Amino acid sequence: MSTHIPAASLSAATWTRSSFSGGNNNCVEVAQLPGGGTAVRDSKALGGPALVVAGPAWRAFLGGARAGDLGA
């Protein structure tokens, strides 16, 4: 399950950007939420919406990405 919510409502979240992003603000940022979910937002639109993903779904996504299962 995922939900779109305004990123501003996540003002207490600690956002992390990938070290591979290079600093050109052309990437996504993630924040771990107290309830176990993960919020994802566009680094170019910090006040825009964030996608909140449940913990198990986020872990499955990461596992698939690491395994190369998300290719085109």
CNS distance restraints for C-alpha pairs under 8 A (distance, minus, plus):
assign (resid   1 and name CA) (resid  53 and name CA) 6.31 0.50 0.50
assign (resid   1 and name CA) (resid  54 and name CA) 6.08 0.50 0.50
assign (resid   1 and name CA) (resid  57 and name CA) 7.46 0.50 0.50
assign (resid   2 and name CA) (resid  51 and name CA) 6.65 0.50 0.50
assign (resid   2 and name CA) (resid  52 and name CA) 5.33 0.50 0.50
assign (resid   2 and name CA) (resid  53 and name CA) 4.56 0.50 0.50
assign (resid   2 and name CA) (resid  54 and name CA) 6.49 0.50 0.50
assign (resid   3 and name CA) (resid  51 and name CA) 5.80 0.50 0.50
assign (resid   3 and name CA) (resid  52 and name CA) 5.20 0.50 0.50
assign (resid   3 and name CA) (resid  53 and name CA) 6.88 0.50 0.50
assign (resid   4 and name CA) (resid  49 and name CA) 6.23 0.50 0.50
assign (resid   4 and name CA) (resid  50 and name CA) 5.68 0.50 0.50
assign (resid   4 and name CA) (resid  51 and name CA) 4.74 0.50 0.50
assign (resid   4 and name CA) (resid  52 and name CA) 6.27 0.50 0.50
assign (resid   5 and name CA) (resid   9 and name CA) 7.38 0.50 0.50
assign (resid   5 and name CA) (resid  49 and name CA) 5.50 0.50 0.50
assign (resid   5 and name CA) (resid  50 and name CA) 5.47 0.50 0.50
assign (resid   5 and name CA) (resid  51 and name CA) 6.58 0.50 0.50
assign (resid   5 and name CA) (resid  52 and name CA) 7.34 0.50 0.50
assign (resid   6 and name CA) (resid  10 and name CA) 7.46 0.50 0.50
assign (resid   6 and name CA) (resid  47 and name CA) 7.13 0.50 0.50
assign (resid   6 and name CA) (resid  48 and name CA) 6.03 0.50 0.50
assign (resid   6 and name CA) (resid  49 and name CA) 4.30 0.50 0.50
assign (resid   6 and name CA) (resid  50 and name CA) 5.81 0.50 0.50
assign (resid   7 and name CA) (resid  11 and name CA) 7.18 0.50 0.50
assign (resid   7 and name CA) (resid  41 and name CA) 7.28 0.50 0.50
assign (resid   7 and name CA) (resid  46 and name CA) 6.78 0.50 0.50
assign (resid   7 and name CA) (resid  47 and name CA) 5.52 0.50 0.50
assign (resid   7 and name CA) (resid  48 and name CA) 5.75 0.50 0.50
assign (resid   7 and name CA) (resid  49 and name CA) 5.08 0.50 0.50
assign (resid   7 and name CA) (resid  50 and name CA) 5.01 0.50 0.50
assign (resid   8 and name CA) (resid  46 and name CA) 8.00 0.50 0.50
assign (resid   8 and name CA) (resid  47 and name CA) 5.66 0.50 0.50
assign (resid   8 and name CA) (resid  48 and name CA) 7.57 0.50 0.50
assign (resid  13 and name CA) (resid  31 and name CA) 6.03 0.50 0.50
assign (resid  13 and name CA) (resid  32 and name CA) 7.33 0.50 0.50
assign (resid  13 and name CA) (resid  33 and name CA) 6.93 0.50 0.50
assign (resid  14 and name CA) (resid  31 and name CA) 5.57 0.50 0.50
assign (resid  14 and name CA) (resid  32 and name CA) 7.41 0.50 0.50
assign (resid  15 and name CA) (resid  29 and name CA) 5.94 0.50 0.50
assign (resid  15 and name CA) (resid  30 and name CA) 5.40 0.50 0.50
assign (resid  15 and name CA) (resid  31 and name CA) 4.60 0.50 0.50
assign (resid  15 and name CA) (resid  32 and name CA) 7.93 0.50 0.50
assign (resid  16 and name CA) (resid  29 and name CA) 5.28 0.50 0.50
assign (resid  16 and name CA) (resid  30 and name CA) 5.32 0.50 0.50
assign (resid  16 and name CA) (resid  31 and name CA) 6.20 0.50 0.50
assign (resid  17 and name CA) (resid  21 and name CA) 7.14 0.50 0.50
assign (resid  17 and name CA) (resid  27 and name CA) 7.56 0.50 0.50
assign (resid  17 and name CA) (resid  28 and name CA) 6.54 0.50 0.50
assign (resid  17 and name CA) (resid  29 and name CA) 4.60 0.50 0.50
assign (resid  17 and name CA) (resid  30 and name CA) 6.70 0.50 0.50
assign (resid  18 and name CA) (resid  27 and name CA) 7.86 0.50 0.50
assign (resid  18 and name CA) (resid  28 and name CA) 7.74 0.50 0.50
assign (resid  18 and name CA) (resid  29 and name CA) 7.18 0.50 0.50
assign (resid  21 and name CA) (resid  25 and name CA) 7.46 0.50 0.50
assign (resid  21 and name CA) (resid  26 and name CA) 7.00 0.50 0.50
assign (resid  21 and name CA) (resid  27 and name CA) 6.00 0.50 0.50
assign (resid  25 and name CA) (resid  43 and name CA) 5.48 0.50 0.50
assign (resid  25 and name CA) (resid  44 and name CA) 5.72 0.50 0.50
assign (resid  26 and name CA) (resid  42 and name CA) 7.84 0.50 0.50
assign (resid  26 and name CA) (resid  43 and name CA) 6.42 0.50 0.50
assign (resid  26 and name CA) (resid  44 and name CA) 6.54 0.50 0.50
assign (resid  27 and name CA) (resid  42 and name CA) 6.28 0.50 0.50
assign (resid  27 and name CA) (resid  43 and name CA) 5.65 0.50 0.50
assign (resid  27 and name CA) (resid  44 and name CA) 7.66 0.50 0.50
assign (resid  28 and name CA) (resid  40 and name CA) 6.68 0.50 0.50
assign (resid  28 and name CA) (resid  41 and name CA) 5.54 0.50 0.50
assign (resid  28 and name CA) (resid  42 and name CA) 4.59 0.50 0.50
assign (resid  28 and name CA) (resid  43 and name CA) 5.27 0.50 0.50
assign (resid  29 and name CA) (resid  40 and name CA) 5.70 0.50 0.50
assign (resid  29 and name CA) (resid  41 and name CA) 5.40 0.50 0.50
assign (resid  29 and name CA) (resid  42 and name CA) 6.36 0.50 0.50
assign (resid  29 and name CA) (resid  43 and name CA) 6.10 0.50 0.50
assign (resid  30 and name CA) (resid  38 and name CA) 6.64 0.50 0.50
assign (resid  30 and name CA) (resid  39 and name CA) 5.48 0.50 0.50
assign (resid  30 and name CA) (resid  40 and name CA) 4.53 0.50 0.50
assign (resid  30 and name CA) (resid  41 and name CA) 6.56 0.50 0.50
assign (resid  31 and name CA) (resid  38 and name CA) 5.63 0.50 0.50
assign (resid  31 and name CA) (resid  39 and name CA) 5.13 0.50 0.50
assign (resid  31 and name CA) (resid  40 and name CA) 6.65 0.50 0.50
assign (resid  32 and name CA) (resid  36 and name CA) 6.87 0.50 0.50
assign (resid  32 and name CA) (resid  37 and name CA) 6.18 0.50 0.50
assign (resid  32 and name CA) (resid  38 and name CA) 4.66 0.50 0.50
assign (resid  32 and name CA) (resid  39 and name CA) 6.48 0.50 0.50
assign (resid  33 and name CA) (resid  37 and name CA) 5.20 0.50 0.50
assign (resid  33 and name CA) (resid  38 and name CA) 5.60 0.50 0.50
assign (resid  33 and name CA) (resid  39 and name CA) 6.97 0.50 0.50
assign (resid  36 and name CA) (resid  54 and name CA) 6.93 0.50 0.50
assign (resid  36 and name CA) (resid  55 and name CA) 5.34 0.50 0.50
assign (resid  37 and name CA) (resid  52 and name CA) 6.64 0.50 0.50
assign (resid  37 and name CA) (resid  53 and name CA) 5.56 0.50 0.50
assign (resid  37 and name CA) (resid  54 and name CA) 4.42 0.50 0.50
assign (resid  37 and name CA) (resid  55 and name CA) 4.45 0.50 0.50
assign (resid  37 and name CA) (resid  58 and name CA) 7.60 0.50 0.50
assign (resid  38 and name CA) (resid  52 and name CA) 5.60 0.50 0.50
assign (resid  38 and name CA) (resid  53 and name CA) 5.28 0.50 0.50
assign (resid  38 and name CA) (resid  54 and name CA) 6.49 0.50 0.50
assign (resid  38 and name CA) (resid  55 and name CA) 6.49 0.50 0.50
assign (resid  38 and name CA) (resid  58 and name CA) 6.86 0.50 0.50
assign (resid  39 and name CA) (resid  50 and name CA) 6.10 0.50 0.50
assign (resid  39 and name CA) (resid  51 and name CA) 5.47 0.50 0.50
assign (resid  39 and name CA) (resid  52 and name CA) 4.28 0.50 0.50
assign (resid  39 and name CA) (resid  53 and name CA) 6.29 0.50 0.50
assign (resid  40 and name CA) (resid  50 and name CA) 5.40 0.50 0.50
assign (resid  40 and name CA) (resid  51 and name CA) 5.07 0.50 0.50
assign (resid  40 and name CA) (resid  52 and name CA) 6.35 0.50 0.50
assign (resid  40 and name CA) (resid  53 and name CA) 7.96 0.50 0.50
assign (resid  41 and name CA) (resid  45 and name CA) 7.51 0.50 0.50
assign (resid  41 and name CA) (resid  46 and name CA) 6.96 0.50 0.50
assign (resid  41 and name CA) (resid  48 and name CA) 7.62 0.50 0.50
assign (resid  41 and name CA) (resid  49 and name CA) 6.75 0.50 0.50
assign (resid  41 and name CA) (resid  50 and name CA) 4.64 0.50 0.50
assign (resid  41 and name CA) (resid  51 and name CA) 6.44 0.50 0.50
assign (resid  42 and name CA) (resid  46 and name CA) 6.48 0.50 0.50
assign (resid  42 and name CA) (resid  48 and name CA) 7.74 0.50 0.50
assign (resid  42 and name CA) (resid  50 and name CA) 7.68 0.50 0.50
assign (resid  45 and name CA) (resid  49 and name CA) 7.96 0.50 0.50
assign (resid  53 and name CA) (resid  57 and name CA) 6.45 0.50 0.50
assign (resid  53 and name CA) (resid  58 and name CA) 6.04 0.50 0.50
assign (resid  54 and name CA) (resid  58 and name CA) 6.24 0.50 0.50
assign (resid  55 and name CA) (resid  59 and name CA) 6.22 0.50 0.50
assign (resid  56 and name CA) (resid  60 and name CA) 6.17 0.50 0.50
assign (resid  57 and name CA) (resid  61 and name CA) 6.19 0.50 0.50
assign (resid  58 and name CA) (resid  62 and name CA) 6.22 0.50 0.50
assign (resid  59 and name CA) (resid  63 and name CA) 6.06 0.50 0.50
assign (resid  60 and name CA) (resid  64 and name CA) 6.14 0.50 0.50
assign (resid  61 and name CA) (resid  65 and name CA) 6.17 0.50 0.50
assign (resid  62 and name CA) (resid  66 and name CA) 6.10 0.50 0.50
assign (resid  63 and name CA) (resid  67 and name CA) 6.13 0.50 0.50
assign (resid  64 and name CA) (resid  68 and name CA) 6.11 0.50 0.50
assign (resid  64 and name CA) (resid  69 and name CA) 4.95 0.50 0.50
assign (resid  64 and name CA) (resid  70 and name CA) 6.13 0.50 0.50
assign (resid  65 and name CA) (resid  69 and name CA) 5.95 0.50 0.50
assign (resid  65 and name CA) (resid  70 and name CA) 5.65 0.50 0.50
